[in-house]
Amino acid sequence: MADLAQELQAVLEGLKDLSAEEGAVPSELLPPGDLAFLREKLLQMQSPLEERKPKQPKEILAEIRTYSWPQEYASELLSLKNFLGGYKFGEAEEVLAALVAKLEK
């Protein structure tokens, strides 16, 4: 039974490695981000995203991701990244709008 547990642990560790982004820096090593900066950058993404032009939003998001963010924003930023990567513009716009609204409170 112990061998099975060790094998499962090895598989789980391998899956963690697969799910990690290649070359990604752990968020605890990144400088903390400023919420005013985040809001400004998100607003810059709106127009090109509405026009279904993903290049500029992806570049802006890459810049945003050079900072660490509180978990309440980090999870939505990851969702935004995934939707942009999958060309799911409607979903990306919804997440973007929710983030901007949260920052304006």
Sequence and secondary structure as in RCSB ss.txt:
>XXXX:A:sequence
MADLAQELQAVLEGLKDLSAEEGAVPSELLPPGDLAFLREKLLQMQSPLEERKPKQPKEILAEIRTYSWPQEYAS
ELLSLKNFLGGYKFGEAEEVLAALVAKLEK
>XXXX:A:secstr
 HHHHHHHHHHHHHHHHHHS TT   GGGS B  HHHHHHHHHHHHHHHHTT  HHHHHHHHHHTTSB  HHHHH
HHHHHHHHHHTT HHHHHHHHHHHHHHHT 
